[in-house]
Amino acid sequence: MATNGLNLVYAIKDGAGISIEDVDSGSKCGCFCPACGEPLVAKKGTKVMHHFAHHSGSTCEYGYETSLHLMAKDILSRTKKITIPAVYVEFPDSDRSPQLYRAAQEIAIDRVVLEARYDNFIPDIALYVGSKVLFVEIYVTHAIDSSKLERLKREGISTIEINLSKKDRMITEQELRDILLKVSDEKTWKYNVIADKIATKIYTLSELKNLDDGIYVNNCPVKSWLFGKNINADFVNDCRECAFCYKYFFTHEEEGDIIRSLLCAGKERIAEIEDVNIPTEKRLPKRNAEIEAWKNNRIDKRICPLCGARLINRCSRYGCFLGCKNYPRCTFMAYRDAETGQRKMKV
C-alpha cells in the first residue's frame, strides 16, 4: 500500500507527539512531520477528515507510517497497558491445528521506547514489562521479513505485528487505541517465545521415525502401547491422524540416501501441549486410561480398534470371541476372561 497519499493525523510539537484534534487549524499550529521534520499545516475543515499536510505541499514517503509509530507510543505511554493476542502453539508440516496456550490478556507496561536500537534491532516500539522486552511492529508497507524473523527467534524476543496494510484510508487515534487496548484481528504474534519453547520441547521429546518406502513406520510406539506388539504404522491412515504425530515428511540424508521422516511423541505419550508439564509417572497412566477407554468404546460399537473394520462373533475350540472381519489380515480379537469376566484383547 502506498502511504504518500495518506495524510498525517499525528505530528511533533514542542518535542512531543500531538494529535490533529489538539491543535489550532492552519500553519500556525507549530507542528512538524515526525519523519522528515518539515513544518506542517493543520487542516480542520468540515468536508474532509482532519489531518496535517506538509507546508510546502510535498509528500513524505515515511510520514504517515512514522506518525502511527508516534501515536501508538503516546497511547501506550499514557495508558501503561496493552492487550496482547492469544498465544497459540503451532506445528507446521503436520495436520495438527494450532493449540491454544493462553487467551488474549491485558498486561501492564513499565516503559515504552520508540524506534531505539536494541542490540541488532530497531523495532518500531519496544515495550518493557519487568525484566522482559516485547516488540511491536506496525505493518503499513513492509511486513517483518524472514531474515528479521529468524533474528528475532535467535534473540528470543516476542514480537507483535499490527497489520494496517489493507487500510485504504487514514487511521484515527481512536481506531489505533482500540487496536492496541482491545482484542483485534489486526494484532497478531509474529513470534512468541513461550509458544516456541513448548513446540521445541515437544520436538525434543519426540522420536525421529523414518518412513520405509516413504509409507510405513516400523515399531510404532502407539500400536506397541495399545496391543503389546510392535506393528508397522501406515503414514496416510495412521500417522496423519495420530495425536502423537507432530511433524512429517521432512527429509534428511543418511549414507547418501534422502530419507523421509516424521517426529513421533508416542513413546512419551505427549498428545497435547499441556502434557509437557505433566511428570512422566502421571502422564503415562493418564494417557493409558484414555486409550483403554477408547479401545473399549470401539469394541462396544463392534469396530476393530486396530484396523477399523467390523467386529463379528466368532467361536473356536477355546471359546467364543469378537474377531475382526478382516481376518487373517487383521488378527485382533476381544474376549471375556473365564474367571474374572474382564474384557481382554489380543492380536
Buried (B, 14 or more C-beta within 10 A) or exposed (E): EEBEEBBBBBBBBEEEBBBBEBBEEEEEBBBBBBBBEEBBBBBBEEEEEBBBBBBEEEBBEBBBBBBBBBBBBBBBBEBEBBBBBBBBBBBEEBEBEEBEBBEEEEEEBEEBBBBEEEEEBEBBBBBEBEEEBBBBBBBBBEEBEEEBBEBBBEBEBBBBBBBBBEEEEBBBBEBBBBBBBEBBEBBBBBBBBEBBEBBEBBBEBBBEBBBEEEBBBEEBBBBBBBBEEEBEBBBEEBBBEBBBBBBBBEEEEEEEEEBBBBBBBBBBBBBEBEBBEBEEEEBBEEBEEEBEEEBBEBBEEBBBBBBEBEBEEBEEEEEEBBBBBBBEEBBBBBBBEEEEEEBEBEB
